[in-house]
């Protein structure tokens, strides 16, 4: 406020500085500052999980089943009613801090206590976590509640990976036009309900509809009334400067007429991939979840999604293809089908498959006729010996499709992921993003990916 008063400022902008300005928007107004753009009360309504959920209900916008946390017993009752997993969502937090997916009642109380400690002055909401759902990002600019421009991007990874860590595709290649239109209607309703003036970013999940498979469910999970890290990306891809439009709206200057940029045909695709710094963060678990872990990103254009994706993945981590005949170490959740599909395809392509767990070996061999998995020694506490094991079996890649973060530093999946990074061995921790170059003389490596993305390996 000292700077505000010294500069005799006509207003303050809180929608382009990330989470912290949002957190003090109400305090700024109460101190006498003029907050430009969306009213601080509406910012509070979007950040406060309970208020936001009530607003969505009031305007008929669908969302996952939810309940405000009132007690541990009430949370357990809600989780039992809707079924695990559930998602704990604190208010006013950056990058999903203390947000967590809970798979059983044994960890529920600890995670709820953690979320309450991170956001002590605001409610914590517990919602049903919908597994296997796809996530859609909406970046938009509105003025006085009217949607001016918007971008609809889709994630490659399923919901459950933080939007800042997810692979973003624009224009979307697997969303039907009807879905894109429905997303726009939702954006219009939310912009009007919150009387948004300026930038905003919203996440929507697309889930199967048991009652009508031809009409997927669209459920809003979050809306931030600020510019997101994808604003520069969508501006470049769609050829319209979103922050320029947002600035005009914030200061009340003449804004362009509303336009639907998603209806403009384009002969290119762009992909944005997160950049991680696992090698610089000693001991960090290379696991993707609802809390953001990335430290940057790279966006690349291509004539199609294949070319754009491969260019981007090469730009972020210089991924190299495991050569057929070499070893691939497998691990992760054996209660889901992904690991089995990957193992079958890799076996057919001539890779030597290894596991460190007898449970993984027996589960894969039991369900996959003709697939052989060798269990190898795994000295979890001796890094030098572990490196020798990787060299002995010529491990050329690690595919670890775990459903949750390692609980301790002796967790086998954690040790597998961590040392893959430390030994500079390609790591895949999400089945949707198994990468390899796209060339005409390559054969299919795995079809377990994005509907329209196919990843390939050299013929052999």
Buried (B, 14 or more C-beta within 10 A) or exposed (E): EEEBEEEEBEBBBBBBEBBEBBBBBBEBBEEEBEBBBBBBBBBBBBBBBBBBBEBBEEEEBBBBBBBBBEEEEEBBEBBEEBEBBBBBBBBBBEBBBBBBBBBEBEEBBEBBEBBBEBBEEBBBBBBBBBBEBBBBBBBBBBBEBBBBBBBBBBBBBBBBBBBBBBBBBBBBBBBEEEBBEBBBEBBBBBBBBBBBBBBBBBBBBBBEEEEEEEEBBBBBBBBBBBBBBBBBBBBBBBEBBBBEBBBBBBEEEEBEEBBEBBEEEEEEBBBBBBBBEBEEEEEBBBBBBBBBBBEEBBBBBBEBBBBBBBBBBBBBBEBBBBBBEBBBBBBBBBEBEBBBBBBBBBBEBEBBBBBBBEEBBBBBBEBBEEBEBEBBEBEBEEBEEBBEBBEEBBBBBBBBBBBBBBEEEEBBBBBBBBBBBBBEBBBBBBBBBBBBBBEEEBEEBBEBBBEEBBBBBBEE
